[in-house]
Amino acid sequence: MSTGAGVDVQRRLEFLVRDFRTSRPPMPVVVLHAEDVSGADGSDEDRVVELVEELYAGHDAHGTRCAVAPDVREGPTELRRAAGLVRDLSDPKRWDGRRSLYRRYSFPRLRLVRAIEDAVGELDADWPRLPSASGVARGAPDPAQRLLDQLARQRWRPKDSVRWSARLNLFDMAHILPASLVAVLAALLARSHWAVALGSGLGILLLLTLLDNILPGRAPIFLWLRRESRWFMTTTFLRAPSPGRPTDFSLLRPARSWNAIAARAHDVAEALKTGDDFQLQLYVLALFEDLRDNHRRWSWDLRGFKRPRPPALFLPRASAENGGIELIKAVSDVRSRRSELDPLVIVAAVRGADVRRLQRSVIQGPGTAPWTWYQEWGRNLRAGQSPSRALAELPWVIKVPLPGDRLVPPADGQRHCVKAAAKPTAARLVWSLHTLLLVIALLATGVGLRAQELHERHCSASLLTANQDSARLPGDPGGTECIGIATGDVRFADWLSSDGTSPARDQTPWSMAWLENHIREENESILAEHPDNHVTVVYAGPLSSPSDSRSPVKGIEELAGVYLAQAAINDSSPVQLRVLIANGGVDMRHQVRMADAIAAYAKDDPTVVGVLGAGRNLTTSVDIARKLGNGWLPVVSGTNSATDLPRRFANWFSLAATDEWQVAQLGLIAAQLREPGTRQHALVLARDTRKTDDRYTQEQAKYGGRMLRKQGYAMLPQLEYAVRAGQPELQVHTEKFCQGGSVPSVIYFAGRAEDVAPLMTQLNTEPGCARQRISILTGDDLSKADFSPGGEGVAPSVTLYHSTLAELRLAAPRTMFYKNAAKYLPKLGSGEVSYDTQALASGQTALAHDAAQTLYRAASRDGAPQSRAATWVHLRTVKLGGMATGTIDLTGAKPYADRSGHSIALKEVKGTPDGKPTSRVLCSRIAGDARLLSVKECAVKPED
């Protein structure tokens, strides 16, 4: 500052700024005037004006948002001119400065008052009365409706708001954008694809923008949500509406709120039409409310903390001619009436002749310290607002007389800078646009990484959530498998390299996708029509395909049997059967993870009563039996021939004959192949399972070797072949025993069905074996092989004997299985469906069907859904006749013990010179028939 008076006033104002950082002190109207006005030249008054202008420049340099009222003298009355000054302050650019902190001010309330006044100005001069030229009033438009129509044309904005942002009504983006973001989040939480979520948000944004700006209407669609509308309806300053007009306002009731806003706008417009002091005071009140809102600390952007300096309005030449005096009076009147603090500091320079219009001063004489006159004003403010003293003073005004000797520069000509200590607030550093951008970038990165992690770990995931019932796990080299339960939009068929038919030559005509879709349709129908009268079973099987797309999906035949049982049951039984599909991966390598998913799902779904399938005997089968048993889930397996699982776990029920019992039945054939009195060599050829979890092969090798030794064969050392890239390495082993001096006459093959064809090739090409009659005994896995014309070949000198788990021919006359198969399964041929239909001949479908029927019977006892614990107990009371494999009788099955009555068939397959093997059943038993097989019944024809 260049003068001593300027330094004094600036110091006091900076004290206010300092206090404003920590509290909200009352802000005065500081009226500066020359103490001695007797001089004819009026130089002191000019210096006061220069001082105010200097104060403005200093505060602008310090970062204060300040405005200068122009010396405009337009308007018929002093009140109109004062109102014009306030109207002009609604432009945020008027408050911009060189170093203003944070973003621009906004004045929505002030602009609303301007919009109503502009609308009144556009109407007839005699509004709200009917136009004089209209003649008879019948049919004349309602004055209130005329006002609303004009406001609608203005979009409830001031008339001069012609910028593109106002035309598009982007002020409502505060409501349109959140609504669009809610649509995006809702789509993401529903686990929609990110493109669908983004499209839904943009669609909502476009729709709301069109409704808010283009379509005709009386007001913007979010008018009742605007902050200026809430102020407009809740302030007590405005006069009450006329009797009979609505007054209630609610954010949740847009129609009633709109009617109240319309009524209030009409009453305010009538008051503005008169042009009295109400117009000016309403403008001042709106200005104060906007400034208070712009400095509200606990707002979403903490803007009050980011604006540590109060706004300042400077009136360098406040007079009656430009409306400045009336403005000062209106400010004091509004503050006295409202008794609310606002942050605006007003500094005005008033001529000595106009000081008397501002009543008395609180300053008693020259030389009073600045902090003294503010404190004295504060003490008098309490009583100065009293109605009885209203004519004596303007309580919010401080009149400061400035001596002439303090209005001139000091002799040394030095200028002094007075500024309150300033440092960036924590809110500016922590809650700023840059911080917001950084946080958004970090959040976007985190959400992106999380979404990537979810997509890498789960089969179905969106941006924020994932289906927890299934997971992505590595399969074959470079492949990925979906493991767990197929819920939501998860389909295991989507993860197959082909359509899932088994095998590629279309032996099984239905596809994985077809079965999943039909089971899903059944489930949806059950949940919609029988929500309280159903039970749920989970089929757990190998439903992935290896990287070689020609390999079959091994569980598809079992899944077809489960669907067949579901369709037949739901068409004829009141208690419906719901089926969930679980995948344990190729060869059930991930069955532990699958069991965890089943157990977790069953905790939340009490209708789950048991598990079907789990048909592969692995070292991890013990773990899944224990995990499912801990969840009170019984397991009914159609094809798992494990010997020890029924002995170790009470919740394990298998329709398949155990490996030990099957090998014992094959001993009937081995006994006939043994020539008494001669030394016959035998060999166990097994898969190398040391790096795998295959227990089936281990059991077959153990029980097969024990059986051959019991029959008196001279045992050669057991050989184990490796499997690399899906192909068995048999050449080294066949050369060893074929070219040696002891060629085995009987080989117990403890391998898999897919390894038989390479073995036959080696036996047919090795000279030592090609000239020898060799019999191969093997287990039930060979029932999956196809020895029909065009199927697997058998070397001419080899006879293959294997067991199967299902005797279908003898059970066929007493079952509805084939009739139902023709009805519910597609493409089973144009002829009659029977036990030798190619797609059903392996028995996998029949066994899975019977297992599903067995579990369902235990879960629906007495015609009502049972709990899983009750189902477990009832399984040992189930006896079902007319099944595809015979009679399923579990009534004699004791916990932790073997049972009898399994279905079994021993088959003989002979190789022929023309390459077309012949196959026949030596002997068999249907399920439920516990009679022992005999050597006579299983007689082997003598070799030619």
C-alpha positions, 0 to 999 in steps of 0.5 A, a space after each residue: 500500500 502507498 499510504 498509511 491509511 491504506 496500510 491500516 485498512 489492509 492490515 485489518 482486512 488481512 486480520 479478517 482473512 487470518 481469522 477466516 482460515 480457522 473460523 467464520 467471523 462476521 464480515 462487515 461492510 467497510 465504508 471508507 470516506 474522507 474525514 475532512 470534506 471541507 476542501 474545495 478540490 475534493 482531493 481527499 475523496 479522490 484519494 479514498 477512491 484510489 485507496 479502494 482501487 489499491 486494496 482491490 489490486 492488492 487482494 487480487 494479487 494475494 489470491 482473493 476472489 474479488 469483484 469490482 462493481 462498475 460505475 453504471 447508472 442505468 435504471 429508472 430508480 436507485 433500487 433498480 440500479 442497485 439490483 442491476 449491480 447485483 445482477 451483474 455479479 452473477 457472471 463468474 468471470 467477474 470474480 476471476 483474478 490473476 491468482 484466484 484459488 481453486 475454480 470459478 464461483 457458480 451462482 445458480 440461485 442468483 441466476 434463477 432469480 434473474 431467469 424469473 425477472 427476465 421471463 417477466 420482462 418478456 411478457 406483456 407490460 400489464 402482466 399478470 393482468 389479462 392483455 387489454 386487447 384481448 377483449 372478453 377474458 373467456 379462453 384467455 391463457 392463465 397468467 401463471 401458465 404464460 410465465 411457466 411457458 416463458 421460463 420453459 423457453 428460457 430453460 429456466 436460465 437467464 435470457 442472455 445465457 446463449 452459450 452452447 453449454 446453457 443451450 444444452 443445459 449442461 448444468 443438469 449434468 450434475 444429475 444426468 452424469 450420476 444417473 448414467 454412472 449408476 447404469 454403468 455400475 449396475 451393468 458391471 455388478 450384473 457381470 455384463 461385459 464392459 462394452 455392454 456396461 459402457 453402452 448402457 451408460 452412454 445410452 442413458 446419458 443420451 436419452 436423458 440429455 435428449 429429454 432434458 434439452 430437445 423434447 418440449 416440456 415445461 421444465 428440465 426433467 431434473 429441475 426439482 433436484 437442482 440446489 437452487 430449486 431446493 433453496 428457492 422452496 425452503 428459504 423463509 425470506 420469500 413471501 408465502 404463496 397464495 392460499 390454495 397453492 402447494 407449498 410442500 417440497 420433497 426430493 422423492 416426489 417430483 410432481 408435487 415438488 414441481 407444482 410447488 416450484 411453479 407456484 413459488 415462481 409465480 408469486 416471486 415474479 409478481 413481487 419482482 414486477 413491482 420493483 420495490 426493495 424486495 427485488 434488491 433484497 432477493 438479489 442480495 440474498 441469492 448472492 449471499 447464499 451462492 457465496 456461502 455455498 461456494 465456501 461451504 467446507 463440508 462439500 463433496 469437493 471440500 471447496 471451503 477448505 480450498 478457498 482460505 480467503 473470503 470473497 471481496 466486493 469493492 465499490 470504489 464510487 458508491 453513490 446514490 446515482 449508481 445504486 451503491 448506497 442502496 446496495 449497502 443498505 440492502 446488504 445490512 438489511 438482509 444480514 439483519 433479517 437472516 441472522 446468518 453469516 456469509 463470507 462476503 467482505 464489502 469495501 466501499 468508498 463513499 463521498 462525504 455528502 453521502 455518509 449521512 445516508 448511512 446513519 451513525 459511525 462506530 468510529 469515534 475519532 481519527 487515529 483509532 487502531 484498525 483492530 479496535 474499530 472492528 472489535 467495537 463494531 462487533 460489540 455493537 452488532 448485537 444490539 444494532 440489529 434490534 428492530 427498535 434501533 433500525 432507524 438509527 443505524 446500519 448495524 453491518 456497516 463500519 464507517 471509517 473516516 480517513 484523515 487527510 494526512 494518512 491519505 498521502 504517501 510517506 516522505 520516504 515514498 516506500 510502499 508496504 505489503 501487508 498479507 496474512 500468512 498463507 500456505 496451501 491447505 491440506 484439502 488443496 493438496 489431498 483433495 484436488 483435481 490433480 489428486 483426483 486424477 491421480 486417484 482415478 488413474 490408480 483406481 482405474 489401474 487397480 480395477 483393471 488389474 483386478 478385472 484382469 486377475 478375475 478374468 484369469 482366475 474365473 470362467 465368468 467375470 466382469 469388471 468388478 465381480 466374478 462367478 465364484 462357483 468355477 475357476 480357470 485352471 491350466 490344462 494341457 500345455 497352452 490350454 485352459 480348463 474351466 473347473 467347478 460348477 456351471 452356474 450363471 452364464 458359465 457353459 463348459 461347452 464354450 471351453 471345448 475345442 470342438 462341439 464336444 461330441 464323443 468321439 469324433 466319428 459321431 458315436 455319441 450324436 448329442 453335443 455338450 452344448 445341446 445337453 447343457 442347454 436342455 439341462 439349463 432349460 429344465 432347471 429354469 422351469 423348475 425354479 419358476 414353477 416348483 421353487 419349493 418342491 425340488 431337489 438338486 443333484 450335482 453331476 461331477 465328471 470329466 467335461 473338458 477336452 484335451 488339446 487334441 480336438 479329436 479326443 472325446 469328452 469322456 463325461 458326455 455319455 454319463 451327462 446324457 444319462 443324467 439328463 435322461 433321468 432328469 427329463 423322465 423324472 420331471 415329466 412324471 413325478 411331483 418332486 422335481 429333479 434339478 441338475 447342476 453340472 460340475 467339471 473336474 477337467 481332463 481325466 478328472 485331474 482337478 477333481 479336488 478343486 471341483 469338490 471344493 466348489 461343490 461343497 461351497 455351493 452346497 453350503 448356500 443351497 440346502 436343496 443340494 442332496 448329493 453328487 453323481 459321477 466322480 467316475 475316475 479312480 484317482 489318488 485324489 478320490 479319497 480327498 473328494 470323498 472326504 470333502 463331500 462327506 464333511 459337507 454331508 453329501 453322499 456320492 453315487 457313482 455309476 462307473 468308479 470301480 475303486 475297491 477301497 472307497 466304499 470300505 473307507 467312506 460311508 457316503 460312497 455308493 458305487 453301482 460299479 463292481 470293484 476292481 478286486 471283484 472284477 479281476 476275481 471274475 477274470 480269474 475264471 477265464 485265466 483258469 481255463 487258459 492255464 494248461 495243467 502240468 506245463 510252465 506258462 508265462 504271464 506278464 502284467 503290462 501296466 501304465 507308468 503312473 508314478 507321475 500321475 494320480 491314476 489309482 485305477 491302473 495301480 489297482 488293476 496291476 496289483 489285483 491282476 498280478 495276484 490273480 495270475 500267480 494264484 492261477 499258477 502262471 510263471 510271472 515275468 517282471 512287471 513292465 510299465 510303459 510311459 505315455 508321452 504326448 498322448 501316445 503310449 511308448 510300447 515298442 521297447 517293452 513288446 520287443 523285450 518280451 516278444 524276442 525273449 525266450 519266454 513269450 507270455 501266453 497271458 498278459 494282464 493289461 493294466 492300461 486304458 482303452 485308448 492304449 489298446 490299438 497301439 498295443 495290438 499294432 506292436 503285437 502284430 508286428 513283432 515276429 516273436 509275438 505274431 506267431 504266438 497265441 496270446 490272451 490279454 485280460 483287462 478291466 472295464 475301461 475297455 468297455 469304452 472301446 469300439 470293436 465293431 466294424 470300422 472300430 478298434 482292431 485286434 491282432 489276428 493271434 490275440 484274444 482279448 478278454 475284458 469286463 464291462 460294468 453293465 449288462 444291458 441285453 438281459 435287462 433290456 426287456 424290463 426297462 423303460 430306459 430305451 423308450 425314454 432315450 428315444 424320446 428325450 435324446 436326439 439322433 439315435 437313429 431312425 430304427 428302434 433304440 435298443 441296448 446295441 444302439 451304438 451311442 448306448 452300447 458302452 453302458 456309460 449312459 445307462 449307469 449314470 441314468 441308474 445312479 441318478 434315479 437311485 439318488 433321486 429315489 432316496 431324496 424324494 422319499 414319501 413324495 417330499 423333498 428330503 434333506 441331504 442327511 436324510 438322503 444319505 440315510 435313505 440311500 441304504 433303503 433304495 431298491 429300484 427295479 426296471 433300471 437300465 442295468 437291472 435292479 439297483 438294490 442298496 438295502 444290503 449295503 453296509 457302511 464300510 463294507 463291500 456289497 454284492 449284486 453288481 452288474 457285470 459282463 465278461 466279453 471275448 474279442 478275437 482278432 481275425 486275419 481280415 482285421 474285423 474282430 468278433 465279439 461275444 459275451 461269455 457270461 454276465 449278471 444284471 444288477 441285483 443278481 448276486 449269484 456267483 459266476 462259474 467256470 462252466 458259465 464263462 466257458 472259453 471256446 478252444 482255439 482252432 
